[in-house]
Amino acid sequence: MKKVIILTTSTGQGHNQAAASLKTEFIKNNYDVEIFDFLDGCSHYLDKLITGSYEFSATKTPILYGIGYKITDIKFINSFLKIPFGIIDKRLAKHINDSQADIIIGTHPFTVNIVSRLKKKKLIDIPFISVVTDFEAHGTYISKQVDCYITGSDFTNDNLISKGIKPSKVKDYGIPIRSGFLTINNDITETNTGDYFNILLMSGSMGLEGISKVIKQLVLNPRKLRLIIVCGKNKHLKNSLEALYSKPINNKKIHIIGYSNVVSELMDASDVIISKPGGLTVTESIYKRLPIIIPFVIPGQETENSKLLVSRNCAVKIDKISDVNKIINDLIDHPEKLKKMKDNLDLLGANYSLKKVVELSNSLLKK
């Protein structure tokens, strides 16, 4: 039985969810699969430092996070990542070799830096696929040691090629997501054809509190709106929203939930999603043909995701939170605009396929 080892780590849940999705698909195709957290599995201290720094900077100091993103996009600066990650090289190489893996897939950009160095040093000698989990390929992803890239759009392909990657190495097969998002449940979508316009509000797995400002505007809208608010793991946000909106509001149906395992169904029941443009949420929305309204971004990769979606008329970026009702009302009054956005989402995801990722792996192993 062929074995694939999928390298990930927990700076945001998108990387882990992409790994879990790939695991399911590879198992269906008779692979032995291991998901390995390359930070926690090789250096618990380094894991806590990097994942903790990510969560703090992304939520508490997003401007500084954005500056760090831009600085590390520079090739010269990026080369210094070997200093912190160098301490886990031998441990990871030993784990990969001991596992007798036939192929490596990385769902986190830092894996490129580490695995590329292991291949250069001849510590490992097996094919390596990197999954780009956003729509802009940050400099961290760039390496000639990567055998193939899985991307979420032709824009990402062009971006990689412009940075020196061979066109034959880039495949826009889509960012891997859970199987539940791969289809639309028409039985659910038929329930959202009433008088209410259905809005799904996602605050991200960490429950960014900026979403509360959007809700304050939406409840002032005289239109009939159903608001489904997913607060993620932020219990404080959930509790505060429940306290604010415990009493009935005219023409509003408000549902406040925490971390949810039924987001796929919630998307099927919605007309639009209001969310920050994380790579995973965007890909889920693409599969669901769910137009995106972007009220805020974490500077860095989400800024680039937003630019792409807006340029392809798949999303609307809000410059001022107070404009959200104007945008919602325009979509309600002009359903043809909503349909056009859905059609554009179809075009963006036309080549998406988890099965193609497995087929690509098979072809690399034959070579």
C-alpha positions as CSV (number, residue, x, y, z in Angstrom):
1,M,0.0,0.0,0.0
2,K,1.3,3.5,-1.0
3,K,1.8,5.9,1.9
4,V,1.3,9.7,1.9
5,I,2.4,11.9,4.8
6,I,0.5,15.2,5.1
7,L,2.4,17.9,6.9
8,T,0.4,20.7,8.6
9,T,0.3,22.9,11.7
10,S,-2.2,25.0,13.6
11,T,-1.7,28.6,12.5
12,G,-5.4,28.9,11.8
13,Q,-7.6,25.9,11.1
14,G,-7.6,26.1,7.3
15,H,-4.3,24.1,7.0
16,N,-5.6,21.3,9.3
17,Q,-8.9,21.1,7.6
18,A,-7.2,20.9,4.2
19,A,-5.1,18.1,5.5
20,A,-8.1,16.2,6.9
21,S,-9.9,16.5,3.6
22,L,-6.9,15.1,1.7
23,K,-6.7,12.3,4.2
24,T,-10.3,11.2,3.5
25,E,-9.8,11.3,-0.3
26,F,-6.5,9.4,-0.2
27,I,-7.9,6.7,2.1
28,K,-10.8,6.2,-0.4
29,N,-8.1,5.6,-3.0
30,N,-6.3,2.9,-1.0
31,Y,-3.5,5.0,0.4
32,D,-2.1,4.7,3.9
33,V,-2.3,8.2,5.2
34,E,-0.6,10.0,8.2
35,I,-1.3,13.6,9.1
36,F,1.7,15.0,11.0
37,D,2.0,18.4,12.8
38,F,5.5,19.2,11.8
39,L,5.9,21.8,14.6
40,D,4.2,20.1,17.5
41,G,5.7,16.7,16.5
42,C,9.2,18.0,16.3
43,S,9.4,20.9,18.7
44,H,6.6,21.6,21.2
45,Y,8.3,24.9,22.2
46,L,8.6,26.2,18.6
47,D,5.0,25.1,18.0
48,K,3.7,27.2,21.0
49,L,5.8,30.2,19.9
50,I,4.7,30.3,16.3
51,T,1.1,29.3,16.7
52,G,0.6,31.6,19.7
53,S,2.3,34.5,17.9
54,Y,0.0,33.9,14.9
55,E,-3.2,33.9,16.9
56,F,-2.2,37.0,18.9
57,S,-0.9,39.1,15.9
58,A,-3.8,38.1,13.5
59,T,-6.5,39.0,16.0
60,K,-4.9,41.7,18.3
61,T,-2.4,43.5,16.1
62,P,-3.4,42.8,12.4
63,I,-1.4,45.8,11.1
64,L,1.8,44.3,12.5
65,Y,0.8,40.9,11.1
66,G,0.4,42.5,7.7
67,I,3.8,44.1,7.9
68,G,5.3,40.8,8.8
69,Y,3.6,39.1,5.9
70,K,5.0,41.7,3.4
71,I,8.5,41.5,4.9
72,T,8.7,37.7,4.7
73,D,7.5,37.8,1.1
74,I,10.9,39.1,0.2
75,K,13.2,36.3,-1.0
76,F,16.2,37.4,0.9
77,I,14.3,37.8,4.2
78,N,12.5,34.5,3.6
79,S,15.8,32.7,3.5
80,F,16.3,33.4,7.2
81,L,13.4,31.1,8.1
82,K,16.0,28.3,8.1
83,I,17.3,29.7,11.4
84,P,14.2,28.8,13.6
85,F,13.1,25.8,11.5
86,G,16.6,24.3,11.2
87,I,16.3,22.8,14.7
88,I,13.6,20.4,13.5
89,D,15.2,19.3,10.2
90,K,16.7,16.1,11.4
91,R,13.7,15.2,13.6
92,L,11.3,15.6,10.7
93,A,13.6,13.8,8.2
94,K,13.8,10.9,10.7
95,H,10.0,10.8,11.1
96,I,9.4,10.9,7.3
97,N,11.9,8.1,6.7
98,D,10.7,6.0,9.6
99,S,7.2,6.3,8.3
100,Q,8.3,4.9,4.9
101,A,6.2,7.5,3.1
102,D,6.1,7.4,-0.7
103,I,5.0,11.0,-1.1
104,I,4.7,14.2,1.0
105,I,2.0,16.8,0.8
106,G,2.3,20.1,2.7
107,T,-0.8,22.1,3.5
108,H,1.2,24.9,5.2
109,P,3.7,27.3,3.5
110,F,6.4,26.7,6.2
111,T,6.6,23.0,5.0
112,V,8.2,24.3,1.7
113,N,11.1,25.8,3.5
114,I,11.8,22.7,5.6
115,V,11.1,19.9,3.1
116,S,13.1,21.8,0.4
117,R,16.1,21.9,2.7
118,L,15.8,18.2,3.5
119,K,15.7,17.3,-0.2
120,K,18.7,19.5,-1.0
121,K,20.7,17.8,1.8
122,K,19.6,14.4,0.5
123,L,18.0,13.6,3.8
124,I,14.8,12.6,2.0
125,D,14.2,11.6,-1.6
126,I,10.5,11.4,-2.4
127,P,8.0,13.6,-4.3
128,F,6.7,16.7,-2.5
129,I,3.4,18.5,-3.3
130,S,2.6,21.9,-1.8
131,V,-1.0,23.0,-1.3
132,V,-1.3,26.8,-1.6
133,T,-4.1,27.6,0.9
134,D,-4.7,31.2,-0.3
135,F,-5.1,32.8,-3.7
136,E,-1.8,34.8,-3.5
137,A,1.3,32.6,-3.4
138,H,3.5,34.1,-0.7
139,G,7.2,34.0,-1.2
140,T,7.4,31.3,1.5
141,Y,5.9,28.8,-1.0
142,I,8.5,29.3,-3.7
143,S,11.0,26.5,-4.2
144,K,12.3,24.5,-7.1
145,Q,12.3,21.4,-4.8
146,V,8.5,21.3,-4.9
147,D,7.4,18.8,-7.5
148,C,3.9,20.2,-7.9
149,Y,1.6,22.9,-6.5
150,I,-2.1,22.6,-5.9
151,T,-3.8,26.0,-6.1
152,G,-7.2,27.6,-5.9
153,S,-7.3,29.6,-9.1
154,D,-5.6,30.4,-12.4
155,F,-4.5,33.7,-10.8
156,T,-2.5,31.7,-8.3
157,N,-1.0,29.7,-11.1
158,D,0.1,32.9,-12.9
159,N,1.5,34.2,-9.6
160,L,3.7,31.2,-9.0
161,I,4.9,31.2,-12.6
162,S,5.8,34.9,-12.4
163,K,8.0,33.9,-9.4
164,G,9.9,31.3,-11.4
165,I,7.9,28.1,-11.0
166,K,7.5,26.0,-14.2
167,P,3.9,26.1,-15.6
168,S,3.8,22.3,-15.7
169,K,4.1,22.2,-11.9
170,V,1.0,24.2,-11.0
171,K,-2.5,22.7,-11.0
172,D,-5.6,24.7,-10.0
173,Y,-7.4,21.8,-8.5
174,G,-8.8,23.8,-5.6
175,I,-7.9,24.2,-1.9
176,P,-9.0,20.9,-0.3
177,I,-12.1,21.1,1.8
178,R,-14.4,18.7,3.6
179,S,-16.6,16.5,1.4
180,G,-19.8,18.0,2.8
181,F,-19.0,21.3,0.9
182,L,-18.4,19.6,-2.4
183,T,-22.1,19.5,-3.3
184,I,-25.2,21.7,-2.8
185,N,-28.2,20.2,-0.9
186,N,-31.1,21.4,-3.0
187,D,-33.6,20.3,-0.4
188,I,-32.1,22.9,1.9
189,T,-31.7,25.6,-0.7
190,E,-35.4,25.4,-1.4
191,T,-36.2,26.4,2.1
192,N,-34.7,29.9,1.7
193,T,-37.2,31.1,-1.0
194,G,-39.5,32.8,1.5
195,D,-39.8,36.5,2.3
196,Y,-36.6,36.7,4.2
197,F,-33.2,37.3,2.7
198,N,-30.8,34.8,4.3
199,I,-27.4,36.0,5.5
200,L,-24.7,33.8,7.0
201,L,-22.2,35.7,9.1
202,M,-18.9,33.9,9.8
203,S,-16.4,35.3,12.3
204,G,-13.7,32.8,11.6
205,S,-12.5,29.9,13.8
206,M,-11.1,32.4,16.3
207,G,-14.3,34.4,16.4
208,L,-13.2,37.9,15.3
209,E,-15.4,40.4,17.1
210,G,-15.5,42.9,14.2
211,I,-18.6,40.9,13.0
212,S,-20.6,42.5,15.8
213,K,-20.3,45.9,14.2
214,V,-21.8,44.4,11.0
215,I,-24.7,42.9,12.9
216,K,-25.5,46.3,14.6
217,Q,-26.0,47.8,11.1
218,L,-28.0,44.9,9.7
219,V,-30.6,45.0,12.5
220,L,-31.3,48.6,11.5
221,N,-32.2,47.5,8.0
222,P,-36.0,47.6,7.5
223,R,-36.0,44.6,5.1
224,K,-36.8,41.1,6.2
225,L,-33.5,39.5,7.1
226,R,-32.6,36.1,8.6
227,L,-29.2,36.4,10.2
228,I,-27.3,33.2,11.0
229,I,-24.2,34.1,13.1
230,V,-21.4,31.7,13.6
231,C,-19.1,32.8,16.5
232,G,-16.5,30.1,16.2
233,K,-14.6,29.4,19.5
234,N,-15.2,32.9,20.9
235,K,-17.6,32.3,23.8
236,H,-17.4,35.9,24.9
237,L,-18.6,37.0,21.4
238,K,-21.5,34.5,21.5
239,N,-22.6,35.5,25.0
240,S,-22.5,39.2,24.2
241,L,-24.5,38.8,21.0
242,E,-27.1,36.7,22.8
243,A,-27.5,39.3,25.5
244,L,-27.8,42.1,22.9
245,Y,-30.3,40.3,20.7
246,S,-32.3,38.3,23.2
247,K,-35.5,40.3,22.5
248,P,-37.4,40.0,19.2
249,I,-36.6,42.6,16.5
250,N,-39.1,43.5,13.8
251,N,-38.5,41.8,10.4
252,K,-35.4,40.0,11.8
253,K,-34.8,36.3,12.6
254,I,-31.5,36.0,14.4
255,H,-29.8,32.7,15.1
256,I,-26.5,32.9,17.2
257,I,-24.4,29.8,17.4
258,G,-20.8,29.0,18.5
259,Y,-18.4,26.6,16.7
260,S,-20.5,24.6,14.2
261,N,-20.0,21.3,12.3
262,V,-23.0,22.0,10.0
263,V,-21.6,25.1,8.2
264,S,-22.1,23.3,4.9
265,E,-25.9,23.1,5.6
266,L,-25.9,26.7,6.8
267,M,-24.3,27.8,3.5
268,D,-27.0,25.9,1.5
269,A,-29.6,27.8,3.4
270,S,-28.1,31.2,2.7
271,D,-28.3,33.8,0.0
272,V,-24.9,35.5,0.8
273,I,-22.1,35.1,3.3
274,I,-20.5,37.9,5.2
275,S,-17.0,36.9,6.2
276,K,-13.3,37.7,6.2
277,P,-11.8,36.0,3.1
278,G,-9.8,33.2,4.5
279,G,-8.7,30.7,1.9
280,L,-10.8,27.8,3.2
281,T,-14.0,29.8,3.7
282,V,-13.6,31.3,0.2
283,T,-13.2,27.8,-1.3
284,E,-16.2,26.5,0.5
285,S,-18.2,29.5,-0.8
286,I,-17.0,28.8,-4.3
287,Y,-18.3,25.2,-4.2
288,K,-21.5,26.4,-2.7
289,R,-22.0,29.2,-5.3
290,L,-22.4,31.6,-2.3
291,P,-21.6,35.3,-3.0
292,I,-19.3,36.8,-0.5
293,I,-19.5,40.2,1.2
294,I,-16.2,41.2,2.8
295,P,-16.4,43.6,5.8
296,F,-12.8,43.3,6.9
297,V,-9.6,41.4,6.2
298,I,-6.6,40.4,8.2
299,P,-3.8,42.2,6.3
300,G,-1.6,39.9,4.3
301,Q,-3.0,36.9,2.4
302,E,-6.6,37.9,3.0
303,T,-6.0,41.3,1.4
304,E,-4.9,39.4,-1.8
305,N,-7.8,37.0,-1.6
306,S,-10.2,39.9,-1.4
307,K,-8.7,41.6,-4.4
308,L,-9.1,38.5,-6.6
309,L,-12.7,37.9,-5.5
310,V,-13.7,41.4,-6.2
311,S,-11.9,41.6,-9.5
312,R,-13.8,38.4,-10.6
313,N,-17.1,39.8,-9.4
314,C,-17.5,37.0,-6.9
315,A,-17.5,39.3,-3.9
316,V,-18.2,42.8,-2.7
317,K,-15.7,44.5,-0.4
318,I,-17.2,46.9,2.1
319,D,-15.1,50.1,2.6
320,K,-17.3,51.3,5.5
321,I,-19.3,49.0,7.7
322,S,-22.2,51.5,7.5
323,D,-22.5,50.6,3.8
324,V,-23.5,47.0,4.4
325,N,-27.2,47.7,4.2
326,K,-26.9,49.5,0.9
327,I,-25.1,46.5,-0.6
328,I,-27.6,44.0,0.8
329,N,-30.5,46.0,-0.4
330,D,-29.0,46.3,-3.8
331,L,-28.7,42.5,-4.1
332,I,-32.2,42.0,-2.9
333,D,-33.6,44.5,-5.4
334,H,-31.4,43.2,-8.3
335,P,-31.4,39.4,-8.1
336,E,-29.7,39.3,-11.5
337,K,-26.6,40.7,-9.8
338,L,-26.7,37.9,-7.3
339,K,-27.0,35.3,-10.1
340,K,-24.1,36.8,-12.0
341,M,-21.9,36.5,-8.9
342,K,-22.9,32.8,-8.5
343,D,-22.1,32.1,-12.2
344,N,-18.7,33.7,-11.7
345,L,-18.0,31.5,-8.6
346,D,-18.8,28.5,-10.9
347,L,-16.1,29.7,-13.3
348,L,-13.6,30.3,-10.6
349,G,-14.0,26.7,-9.4
350,A,-14.5,25.0,-12.7
351,N,-11.3,22.9,-12.4
352,Y,-11.7,21.9,-8.7
353,S,-11.3,18.2,-7.9
354,L,-9.9,16.3,-5.0
355,K,-9.7,13.2,-7.2
356,K,-7.3,15.0,-9.5
357,V,-4.9,15.5,-6.5
358,V,-4.8,11.8,-6.0
359,E,-4.2,11.2,-9.7
360,L,-1.4,13.7,-9.7
361,S,0.2,11.9,-6.8
362,N,-0.1,8.6,-8.7
363,S,1.6,10.1,-11.7
364,L,4.5,11.5,-9.6
365,L,5.1,8.1,-8.0
366,K,5.2,6.4,-11.5
367,K,7.9,8.9,-12.5
